[in-house]
Amino acid sequence: MVMNAESWPDLLEPNLREIFTTAALGRPSPMMERLFGLRSSNKFEEHYLNTGAFGLVPKFEGSVEYDRLDGGYRTDISHHELAMGFQVERKLVDDEMYGIIADMAFGMGDSFAQTRETDAADKFNNGFSDAATLRLGDSGDGSDGVALCSAAHPDSPIRAGSTQSNEDVLALNLDNWDTTRQRMKAFTDDRGQLVASDPNIALVPRELERTSFQLFNPGARFEPGSAEFTSNLFAGSVTVIVWDFLTDANNWFALDERLMRRQLVWQDRVPLEFSQEGDFDGIKAKFRGYVRYGRGHTGWQFVYGNAVA
């Protein structure tokens, strides 16, 4: 591919854009998209104001009773700019080194894909540490001032002295899944009413894939190791998500998918871009990718984490 026109960077761009986009967005089922509630944004920072819960609906006796809700915590999710580029010398084009150029575009696109997954998993990898700083410099804490998984989640700003826990150190087995599930089902709102959290996802690292399959796959009719062939209550009722970007080999999370989609937020402020410009004096073309996004959680009742030593 020999290009002698001064517009040679423009001629390269369409093919490189396609290669870059395929690498960046073409991975099968990114876990970020499966776990986070995806939202668009047109502001520097989005604010999510939680309100207290409604009480039970009273009997109608001639006039409507209007409930009064307590104020909740405000979650602020700001956006981060991410950019990366590479340069192509004119001589690479003249010498028909297009394969090398294509590999550079693919590699950069793949880097953007891995970065998004890493930043999404950051919420869970730092999910047990209060005041943790995530990779992009923001805090891993929620608006209640503690980590995503904590033994001291305050019920509300008004009832800060009353707390609940969504963390433990239980290894992944059937008994401990049952314990975790029962604890999640006991989560309450700021009025002491059940939240109705019901975990149906086990989020695990690759090292726990085999264990999870033995516990939850539809064919696991009996409890593992049961000499009496005790029926497995959870066979086929729990979706296992194995995420290679989880960095601890033992930690695992129980997730309520319904609440997760509401409380775990990913905001795309500027979707992934690919662009180029020429360097006339340097006889080079510059190609770059750019994206702007933010992530956070507006509540904690969707998850129960176990940090296993």
Secondary structure, DSSP 8 states (H G I E B T S, - for coil): ----STTHHHHHHHHHHHHHHHHHH-SSS-HHHHHSEEEE--SSEEEEEEE---------SSS-------EEEEEEEE-EEEEEEEEEEHHHHHTT-HHHHHHHHHHHHHHHHHHHHHHHHHHHHTTT-TT-B-TTS-B---TTSS-SS-S-EES-STTTTSEE--EE---SSHHHHHHHHHHHHT-B-TTS-B------EEEE-GGGHHHHHHHHSTT--B-TT-TT--B-TTTTTSEEEE-TT---SS-EEEE-HHHHHHHEEEEEEEEEEEEEEEETTTTEEEEEEEEEEEEEES-STTEEEE---
